Amino acid sequence: MATRILVDHRAGGAQAASAPPAAAPSAEVPAGLPDHIARIVPSTAATPLRHPEKANRPDNPIKRKPDWIRVKAPNHPTYHETRNLMRDNKLVTVCEEAACPNIGECWSQRHATMMIMGGICTRACSFCNITTGMPHALDADEPRRVADAVAKLGLRHVVITSVDRDDLRDGGAEHFARTIAAIRQDAPGTTIEILTPDFLRKEGALEVVVAARPDVFNHNLETVPRLYPSIRPGARYYHSLRLLDQVKRLDPGIFTKSGVMVGLGESRSEVLQVMDDMRSAEIDFLTIGQYLQPTVKHAAVDRFVEPTEFEDYARMARAKGFLLVSATPLTRSSYHADRDFAELRAAREAALGRRAPSAA
């Protein structure tokens, strides 16, 4: 039976009905956490709010989706096999936590984006459906379990992401490095893509992750600078851009990737400026997708961007020099990531004037 997501729109929260109850969080609040987290008192309720910081916000009615972004409910047998493997290994996936519309397609092909360091985020982005609150302690065995699942799925390419962990001294950088090392050991033929937080005010964290040598380093800018205060208030646009630039400076061999959502009220010229900023940081791969509103307490969809506009963005991005561009209404950071990595590597080889090696 598929996990049911119970959404309390009035309270601004959602909880996975089939998920095992988590251990009660400590009442001690680490210094340096964002104010919206420091103010959250650990709840003893049976069904704590998924987004307590949004509970008192006015409702934003959810607009009816156009035909071009509707998806079928998952029913493929392999979908359930993938889901069961995640459960057996006690793993969290961003596919479920972020309510990704592509979960049926991806899991039916044994593609899942694993989310490490728990399912509770210390940020309160107004677009995101991941639970906000005080996270639990890191699970030292998690890297091994992730690697075991990657090996059992027989993945050619895996995407590892995480929640923001502002409560940790290094923002979780060492945990990322350990997870990469575990996958290299158990599934040496698998290429690894990471989608990281911004490691804001975590000196030395980025260097730890880059030293683990992932094949792709992804960090999403998410939206245009003007909308950061309302959409991504805990982050800083130019810090995120600089993070990706530093990856290239530390290890030019690592592919870099970033993405933005559209339909939040940005203008075309602002999106094109973000593309230019990304290229100034030598970002290789750009993704652009339609923002979809998770609940009435989240940021409202300003409009549904038509497929022809996505095609135009893709054309402009390619002209600006990105090695690879994915721009469709349903594009998400890890959508078709295995196929895209093969294309990305071939594009680099072509750009360097060498013949790409033939596929095995």
VENWOHU-V233262 format. One record per helix or strand of 2 or more residues. SS is the DSSP state (H for helix, E for strand). FROM is the first residue (numbers start at 1). TO is the last residue. If there is no record, write none. Layout:
# VENWOHU-V233262
ss->{SS SS}
from->{FROM FROM}
to->{TO TO}
This chain:
# VENWOHU-V233262
ss->{E E H H H H E H H E E E H E H E H E H H E H E H E H}
from->{5 13 35 52 67 77 92 94 103 114 120 131 142 157 173 191 205 216 225 237 255 268 285 307 324 337}
to->{8 16 38 54 69 88 93 97 108 116 121 132 153 162 186 195 211 218 231 250 262 280 290 320 327 351}
